[in-house]
Amino acid sequence: MIPAKQEALESIRKLPDDADMEEIMYRLYVIDKIRKGQDAVNQGQLTTSEALMREIEKW
């Protein structure tokens, strides 16, 4: 996995020159959520689809 700083810089670099701060922050937010999800999967913190369906039924 590439370092977070490098991934953030690459993502910002790909944005158009007229990207505003909100778009930059959103892009970084998405990267953070993806990385946290990947970490959770690697640590075995998974939810089965059956467990998820049972949880949804409670709503």
PDB file of N, CA, C and O in Angstrom:
ATOM      1  N   MET A   1       0.850  -1.173   0.000  1.00  0.00           N
ATOM      2  CA  MET A   1       0.000   0.000   0.000  1.00  0.00           C
ATOM      3  C   MET A   1       0.899   1.240   0.000  1.00  0.00           C
ATOM      4  O   MET A   1       1.883   1.315   0.735  1.00  0.00           O
ATOM      5  N   ILE A   2       0.537   2.200  -0.836  1.00  0.00           N
ATOM      6  CA  ILE A   2       1.361   3.404  -0.908  1.00  0.00           C
ATOM      7  C   ILE A   2       1.064   4.287   0.297  1.00  0.00           C
ATOM      8  O   ILE A   2      -0.045   4.263   0.830  1.00  0.00           O
ATOM      9  N   PRO A   3       2.050   5.063   0.725  1.00  0.00           N
ATOM     10  CA  PRO A   3       1.843   5.934   1.889  1.00  0.00           C
ATOM     11  C   PRO A   3       0.678   6.909   1.658  1.00  0.00           C
ATOM     12  O   PRO A   3       0.433   7.340   0.532  1.00  0.00           O
ATOM     13  N   ALA A   4      -0.024   7.242   2.728  1.00  0.00           N
ATOM     14  CA  ALA A   4      -1.205   8.102   2.641  1.00  0.00           C
ATOM     15  C   ALA A   4      -0.872   9.448   2.013  1.00  0.00           C
ATOM     16  O   ALA A   4      -1.640   9.948   1.190  1.00  0.00           O
ATOM     17  N   LYS A   5       0.241  10.035   2.377  1.00  0.00           N
ATOM     18  CA  LYS A   5       0.618  11.344   1.837  1.00  0.00           C
ATOM     19  C   LYS A   5       0.791  11.268   0.322  1.00  0.00           C
ATOM     20  O   LYS A   5       0.311  12.136  -0.407  1.00  0.00           O
ATOM     21  N   GLN A   6       1.467  10.243  -0.139  1.00  0.00           N
ATOM     22  CA  GLN A   6       1.693  10.083  -1.573  1.00  0.00           C
ATOM     23  C   GLN A   6       0.369   9.871  -2.310  1.00  0.00           C
ATOM     24  O   GLN A   6       0.153  10.438  -3.382  1.00  0.00           O
ATOM     25  N   GLU A   7      -0.513   9.054  -1.732  1.00  0.00           N
ATOM     26  CA  GLU A   7      -1.810   8.806  -2.344  1.00  0.00           C
ATOM     27  C   GLU A   7      -2.636  10.097  -2.412  1.00  0.00           C
ATOM     28  O   GLU A   7      -3.303  10.358  -3.413  1.00  0.00           O
ATOM     29  N   ALA A   8      -2.589  10.894  -1.352  1.00  0.00           N
ATOM     30  CA  ALA A   8      -3.316  12.162  -1.333  1.00  0.00           C
ATOM     31  C   ALA A   8      -2.774  13.117  -2.388  1.00  0.00           C
ATOM     32  O   ALA A   8      -3.543  13.746  -3.115  1.00  0.00           O
ATOM     33  N   LEU A   9      -1.461  13.226  -2.472  1.00  0.00           N
ATOM     34  CA  LEU A   9      -0.864  14.128  -3.458  1.00  0.00           C
ATOM     35  C   LEU A   9      -1.196  13.708  -4.884  1.00  0.00           C
ATOM     36  O   LEU A   9      -1.490  14.552  -5.730  1.00  0.00           O
ATOM     37  N   GLU A  10      -1.151  12.418  -5.151  1.00  0.00           N
ATOM     38  CA  GLU A  10      -1.486  11.923  -6.489  1.00  0.00           C
ATOM     39  C   GLU A  10      -2.949  12.214  -6.830  1.00  0.00           C
ATOM     40  O   GLU A  10      -3.269  12.591  -7.957  1.00  0.00           O
ATOM     41  N   SER A  11      -3.821  12.038  -5.856  1.00  0.00           N
ATOM     42  CA  SER A  11      -5.235  12.297  -6.085  1.00  0.00           C
ATOM     43  C   SER A  11      -5.483  13.776  -6.361  1.00  0.00           C
ATOM     44  O   SER A  11      -6.243  14.124  -7.265  1.00  0.00           O
ATOM     45  N   ILE A  12      -4.849  14.636  -5.593  1.00  0.00           N
ATOM     46  CA  ILE A  12      -4.990  16.079  -5.796  1.00  0.00           C
ATOM     47  C   ILE A  12      -4.424  16.480  -7.155  1.00  0.00           C
ATOM     48  O   ILE A  12      -5.001  17.315  -7.850  1.00  0.00           O
ATOM     49  N   ARG A  13      -3.315  15.894  -7.525  1.00  0.00           N
ATOM     50  CA  ARG A  13      -2.682  16.203  -8.801  1.00  0.00           C
ATOM     51  C   ARG A  13      -3.604  15.883  -9.986  1.00  0.00           C
ATOM     52  O   ARG A  13      -3.545  16.555 -11.015  1.00  0.00           O
ATOM     53  N   LYS A  14      -4.452  14.862  -9.842  1.00  0.00           N
ATOM     54  CA  LYS A  14      -5.346  14.450 -10.915  1.00  0.00           C
ATOM     55  C   LYS A  14      -6.574  15.356 -11.047  1.00  0.00           C
ATOM     56  O   LYS A  14      -7.267  15.313 -12.064  1.00  0.00           O
ATOM     57  N   LEU A  15      -6.844  16.165 -10.035  1.00  0.00           N
ATOM     58  CA  LEU A  15      -7.996  17.059 -10.086  1.00  0.00           C
ATOM     59  C   LEU A  15      -7.756  18.183 -11.091  1.00  0.00           C
ATOM     60  O   LEU A  15      -6.610  18.548 -11.356  1.00  0.00           O
ATOM     61  N   PRO A  16      -8.820  18.723 -11.641  1.00  0.00           N
ATOM     62  CA  PRO A  16      -8.636  19.866 -12.544  1.00  0.00           C
ATOM     63  C   PRO A  16      -8.090  21.070 -11.785  1.00  0.00           C
ATOM     64  O   PRO A  16      -8.270  21.187 -10.573  1.00  0.00           O
ATOM     65  N   ASP A  17      -7.429  21.952 -12.501  1.00  0.00           N
ATOM     66  CA  ASP A  17      -6.822  23.123 -11.870  1.00  0.00           C
ATOM     67  C   ASP A  17      -7.830  24.028 -11.177  1.00  0.00           C
ATOM     68  O   ASP A  17      -7.479  24.750 -10.244  1.00  0.00           O
ATOM     69  N   ASP A  18      -9.074  23.995 -11.625  1.00  0.00           N
ATOM     70  CA  ASP A  18     -10.077  24.865 -11.008  1.00  0.00           C
ATOM     71  C   ASP A  18     -10.859  24.179  -9.885  1.00  0.00           C
ATOM     72  O   ASP A  18     -11.897  24.686  -9.458  1.00  0.00           O
ATOM     73  N   ALA A  19     -10.371  23.027  -9.402  1.00  0.00           N
ATOM     74  CA  ALA A  19     -11.041  22.332  -8.302  1.00  0.00           C
ATOM     75  C   ALA A  19     -11.016  23.210  -7.059  1.00  0.00           C
ATOM     76  O   ALA A  19     -10.001  23.824  -6.731  1.00  0.00           O
ATOM     77  N   ASP A  20     -12.165  23.256  -6.371  1.00  0.00           N
ATOM     78  CA  ASP A  20     -12.211  24.067  -5.153  1.00  0.00           C
ATOM     79  C   ASP A  20     -11.829  23.219  -3.935  1.00  0.00           C
ATOM     80  O   ASP A  20     -11.655  22.004  -4.026  1.00  0.00           O
ATOM     81  N   MET A  21     -11.707  23.891  -2.812  1.00  0.00           N
ATOM     82  CA  MET A  21     -11.270  23.223  -1.584  1.00  0.00           C
ATOM     83  C   MET A  21     -12.252  22.131  -1.169  1.00  0.00           C
ATOM     84  O   MET A  21     -11.841  21.097  -0.642  1.00  0.00           O
ATOM     85  N   GLU A  22     -13.533  22.351  -1.399  1.00  0.00           N
ATOM     86  CA  GLU A  22     -14.537  21.347  -1.035  1.00  0.00           C
ATOM     87  C   GLU A  22     -14.322  20.050  -1.820  1.00  0.00           C
ATOM     88  O   GLU A  22     -14.428  18.961  -1.257  1.00  0.00           O
ATOM     89  N   GLU A  23     -14.026  20.162  -3.092  1.00  0.00           N
ATOM     90  CA  GLU A  23     -13.789  18.974  -3.909  1.00  0.00           C
ATOM     91  C   GLU A  23     -12.514  18.257  -3.475  1.00  0.00           C
ATOM     92  O   GLU A  23     -12.467  17.028  -3.449  1.00  0.00           O
ATOM     93  N   ILE A  24     -11.495  19.017  -3.138  1.00  0.00           N
ATOM     94  CA  ILE A  24     -10.238  18.431  -2.660  1.00  0.00           C
ATOM     95  C   ILE A  24     -10.474  17.678  -1.355  1.00  0.00           C
ATOM     96  O   ILE A  24     -10.021  16.545  -1.192  1.00  0.00           O
ATOM     97  N   MET A  25     -11.186  18.315  -0.427  1.00  0.00           N
ATOM     98  CA  MET A  25     -11.453  17.685   0.866  1.00  0.00           C
ATOM     99  C   MET A  25     -12.316  16.433   0.695  1.00  0.00           C
ATOM    100  O   MET A  25     -12.101  15.436   1.385  1.00  0.00           O
ATOM    101  N   TYR A  26     -13.288  16.476  -0.219  1.00  0.00           N
ATOM    102  CA  TYR A  26     -14.127  15.303  -0.460  1.00  0.00           C
ATOM    103  C   TYR A  26     -13.288  14.146  -0.997  1.00  0.00           C
ATOM    104  O   TYR A  26     -13.454  13.003  -0.572  1.00  0.00           O
ATOM    105  N   ARG A  27     -12.399  14.442  -1.919  1.00  0.00           N
ATOM    106  CA  ARG A  27     -11.538  13.408  -2.500  1.00  0.00           C
ATOM    107  C   ARG A  27     -10.678  12.772  -1.397  1.00  0.00           C
ATOM    108  O   ARG A  27     -10.524  11.551  -1.364  1.00  0.00           O
ATOM    109  N   LEU A  28     -10.127  13.579  -0.510  1.00  0.00           N
ATOM    110  CA  LEU A  28      -9.311  13.051   0.587  1.00  0.00           C
ATOM    111  C   LEU A  28     -10.159  12.244   1.567  1.00  0.00           C
ATOM    112  O   LEU A  28      -9.702  11.231   2.097  1.00  0.00           O
ATOM    113  N   TYR A  29     -11.387  12.686   1.807  1.00  0.00           N
ATOM    114  CA  TYR A  29     -12.310  11.962   2.675  1.00  0.00           C
ATOM    115  C   TYR A  29     -12.585  10.561   2.117  1.00  0.00           C
ATOM    116  O   TYR A  29     -12.557   9.577   2.855  1.00  0.00           O
ATOM    117  N   VAL A  30     -12.847  10.480   0.819  1.00  0.00           N
ATOM    118  CA  VAL A  30     -13.126   9.193   0.180  1.00  0.00           C
ATOM    119  C   VAL A  30     -11.914   8.268   0.277  1.00  0.00           C
ATOM    120  O   VAL A  30     -12.056   7.084   0.580  1.00  0.00           O
ATOM    121  N   ILE A  31     -10.731   8.806   0.021  1.00  0.00           N
ATOM    122  CA  ILE A  31      -9.507   8.005   0.127  1.00  0.00           C
ATOM    123  C   ILE A  31      -9.360   7.462   1.550  1.00  0.00           C
ATOM    124  O   ILE A  31      -9.017   6.294   1.737  1.00  0.00           O
ATOM    125  N   ASP A  32      -9.618   8.304   2.547  1.00  0.00           N
ATOM    126  CA  ASP A  32      -9.515   7.879   3.947  1.00  0.00           C
ATOM    127  C   ASP A  32     -10.489   6.746   4.248  1.00  0.00           C
ATOM    128  O   ASP A  32     -10.118   5.768   4.897  1.00  0.00           O
ATOM    129  N   LYS A  33     -11.724   6.868   3.788  1.00  0.00           N
ATOM    130  CA  LYS A  33     -12.725   5.824   4.044  1.00  0.00           C
ATOM    131  C   LYS A  33     -12.346   4.515   3.362  1.00  0.00           C
ATOM    132  O   LYS A  33     -12.521   3.443   3.940  1.00  0.00           O
ATOM    133  N   ILE A  34     -11.838   4.593   2.158  1.00  0.00           N
ATOM    134  CA  ILE A  34     -11.409   3.380   1.443  1.00  0.00           C
ATOM    135  C   ILE A  34     -10.262   2.711   2.185  1.00  0.00           C
ATOM    136  O   ILE A  34     -10.268   1.493   2.365  1.00  0.00           O
ATOM    137  N   ARG A  35      -9.283   3.491   2.615  1.00  0.00           N
ATOM    138  CA  ARG A  35      -8.139   2.921   3.346  1.00  0.00           C
ATOM    139  C   ARG A  35      -8.590   2.262   4.643  1.00  0.00           C
ATOM    140  O   ARG A  35      -8.114   1.181   4.992  1.00  0.00           O
ATOM    141  N   LYS A  36      -9.513   2.912   5.363  1.00  0.00           N
ATOM    142  CA  LYS A  36     -10.014   2.336   6.616  1.00  0.00           C
ATOM    143  C   LYS A  36     -10.777   1.046   6.351  1.00  0.00           C
ATOM    144  O   LYS A  36     -10.687   0.098   7.131  1.00  0.00           O
ATOM    145  N   GLY A  37     -11.530   1.005   5.251  1.00  0.00           N
ATOM    146  CA  GLY A  37     -12.242  -0.215   4.884  1.00  0.00           C
ATOM    147  C   GLY A  37     -11.285  -1.343   4.543  1.00  0.00           C
ATOM    148  O   GLY A  37     -11.496  -2.488   4.941  1.00  0.00           O
ATOM    149  N   GLN A  38     -10.230  -1.015   3.805  1.00  0.00           N
ATOM    150  CA  GLN A  38      -9.230  -2.024   3.468  1.00  0.00           C
ATOM    151  C   GLN A  38      -8.537  -2.550   4.720  1.00  0.00           C
ATOM    152  O   GLN A  38      -8.277  -3.748   4.832  1.00  0.00           O
ATOM    153  N   ASP A  39      -8.240  -1.661   5.657  1.00  0.00           N
ATOM    154  CA  ASP A  39      -7.626  -2.080   6.922  1.00  0.00           C
ATOM    155  C   ASP A  39      -8.561  -3.014   7.694  1.00  0.00           C
ATOM    156  O   ASP A  39      -8.118  -4.017   8.254  1.00  0.00           O
ATOM    157  N   ALA A  40      -9.848  -2.684   7.722  1.00  0.00           N
ATOM    158  CA  ALA A  40     -10.818  -3.515   8.438  1.00  0.00           C
ATOM    159  C   ALA A  40     -10.886  -4.909   7.815  1.00  0.00           C
ATOM    160  O   ALA A  40     -10.935  -5.909   8.532  1.00  0.00           O
ATOM    161  N   VAL A  41     -10.890  -4.976   6.498  1.00  0.00           N
ATOM    162  CA  VAL A  41     -10.917  -6.272   5.808  1.00  0.00           C
ATOM    163  C   VAL A  41      -9.656  -7.055   6.153  1.00  0.00           C
ATOM    164  O   VAL A  41      -9.732  -8.246   6.456  1.00  0.00           O
ATOM    165  N   ASN A  42      -8.507  -6.406   6.110  1.00  0.00           N
ATOM    166  CA  ASN A  42      -7.251  -7.079   6.413  1.00  0.00           C
ATOM    167  C   ASN A  42      -7.192  -7.588   7.848  1.00  0.00           C
ATOM    168  O   ASN A  42      -6.486  -8.554   8.136  1.00  0.00           O
ATOM    169  N   GLN A  43      -7.932  -6.939   8.752  1.00  0.00           N
ATOM    170  CA  GLN A  43      -7.968  -7.364  10.152  1.00  0.00           C
ATOM    171  C   GLN A  43      -9.107  -8.342  10.430  1.00  0.00           C
ATOM    172  O   GLN A  43      -9.323  -8.745  11.573  1.00  0.00           O
ATOM    173  N   GLY A  44      -9.827  -8.717   9.385  1.00  0.00           N
ATOM    174  CA  GLY A  44     -10.901  -9.693   9.540  1.00  0.00           C
ATOM    175  C   GLY A  44     -12.183  -9.117  10.112  1.00  0.00           C
ATOM    176  O   GLY A  44     -13.048  -9.870  10.558  1.00  0.00           O
ATOM    177  N   GLN A  45     -12.323  -7.819  10.110  1.00  0.00           N
ATOM    178  CA  GLN A  45     -13.525  -7.175  10.647  1.00  0.00           C
ATOM    179  C   GLN A  45     -14.567  -7.083   9.536  1.00  0.00           C
ATOM    180  O   GLN A  45     -14.761  -6.032   8.926  1.00  0.00           O
ATOM    181  N   LEU A  46     -15.225  -8.203   9.295  1.00  0.00           N
ATOM    182  CA  LEU A  46     -16.168  -8.301   8.189  1.00  0.00           C
ATOM    183  C   LEU A  46     -17.577  -8.540   8.714  1.00  0.00           C
ATOM    184  O   LEU A  46     -17.765  -9.046   9.821  1.00  0.00           O
ATOM    185  N   THR A  47     -18.552  -8.174   7.912  1.00  0.00           N
ATOM    186  CA  THR A  47     -19.952  -8.464   8.195  1.00  0.00           C
ATOM    187  C   THR A  47     -20.482  -9.273   7.017  1.00  0.00           C
ATOM    188  O   THR A  47     -20.339  -8.876   5.860  1.00  0.00           O
ATOM    189  N   THR A  48     -21.089 -10.398   7.323  1.00  0.00           N
ATOM    190  CA  THR A  48     -21.647 -11.216   6.243  1.00  0.00           C
ATOM    191  C   THR A  48     -22.890 -10.534   5.678  1.00  0.00           C
ATOM    192  O   THR A  48     -23.509  -9.699   6.338  1.00  0.00           O
ATOM    193  N   SER A  49     -23.241 -10.898   4.462  1.00  0.00           N
ATOM    194  CA  SER A  49     -24.440 -10.318   3.854  1.00  0.00           C
ATOM    195  C   SER A  49     -25.692 -10.727   4.634  1.00  0.00           C
ATOM    196  O   SER A  49     -26.655  -9.965   4.711  1.00  0.00           O
ATOM    197  N   GLU A  50     -25.674 -11.926   5.207  1.00  0.00           N
ATOM    198  CA  GLU A  50     -26.820 -12.371   6.003  1.00  0.00           C
ATOM    199  C   GLU A  50     -26.979 -11.516   7.259  1.00  0.00           C
ATOM    200  O   GLU A  50     -28.091 -11.125   7.611  1.00  0.00           O
ATOM    201  N   ALA A  51     -25.874 -11.229   7.926  1.00  0.00           N
ATOM    202  CA  ALA A  51     -25.927 -10.393   9.124  1.00  0.00           C
ATOM    203  C   ALA A  51     -26.386  -8.977   8.765  1.00  0.00           C
ATOM    204  O   ALA A  51     -27.140  -8.350   9.509  1.00  0.00           O
ATOM    205  N   LEU A  52     -25.931  -8.497   7.643  1.00  0.00           N
ATOM    206  CA  LEU A  52     -26.335  -7.168   7.193  1.00  0.00           C
ATOM    207  C   LEU A  52     -27.834  -7.137   6.900  1.00  0.00           C
ATOM    208  O   LEU A  52     -28.512  -6.180   7.272  1.00  0.00           O
ATOM    209  N   MET A  53     -28.356  -8.155   6.247  1.00  0.00           N
ATOM    210  CA  MET A  53     -29.794  -8.212   5.950  1.00  0.00           C
ATOM    211  C   MET A  53     -30.617  -8.260   7.242  1.00  0.00           C
ATOM    212  O   MET A  53     -31.669  -7.625   7.327  1.00  0.00           O
ATOM    213  N   ARG A  54     -30.150  -9.006   8.247  1.00  0.00           N
ATOM    214  CA  ARG A  54     -30.862  -9.048   9.536  1.00  0.00           C
ATOM    215  C   ARG A  54     -30.857  -7.664  10.181  1.00  0.00           C
ATOM    216  O   ARG A  54     -31.859  -7.248  10.764  1.00  0.00           O
ATOM    217  N   GLU A  55     -29.750  -6.959  10.081  1.00  0.00           N
ATOM    218  CA  GLU A  55     -29.648  -5.611  10.644  1.00  0.00           C
ATOM    219  C   GLU A  55     -30.592  -4.652   9.928  1.00  0.00           C
ATOM    220  O   GLU A  55     -31.246  -3.831  10.571  1.00  0.00           O
ATOM    221  N   ILE A  56     -30.666  -4.749   8.611  1.00  0.00           N
ATOM    222  CA  ILE A  56     -31.541  -3.879   7.818  1.00  0.00           C
ATOM    223  C   ILE A  56     -33.007  -4.126   8.170  1.00  0.00           C
ATOM    224  O   ILE A  56     -33.805  -3.189   8.215  1.00  0.00           O
ATOM    225  N   GLU A  57     -33.357  -5.381   8.417  1.00  0.00           N
ATOM    226  CA  GLU A  57     -34.748  -5.716   8.769  1.00  0.00           C
ATOM    227  C   GLU A  57     -35.176  -5.042  10.071  1.00  0.00           C
ATOM    228  O   GLU A  57     -36.365  -4.792  10.272  1.00  0.00           O
ATOM    229  N   LYS A  58     -34.237  -4.748  10.944  1.00  0.00           N
ATOM    230  CA  LYS A  58     -34.538  -4.085  12.222  1.00  0.00           C
ATOM    231  C   LYS A  58     -34.887  -2.617  12.023  1.00  0.00           C
ATOM    232  O   LYS A  58     -35.515  -2.014  12.894  1.00  0.00           O
ATOM    233  N   TRP A  59     -34.503  -2.039  10.917  1.00  0.00           N
ATOM    234  CA  TRP A  59     -34.763  -0.623  10.677  1.00  0.00           C
ATOM    235  C   TRP A  59     -36.240  -0.440  10.532  1.00  0.00           C
ATOM    236  O   TRP A  59     -36.706   0.679  10.322  1.00  0.00           O
TER     237      TRP A  59
END
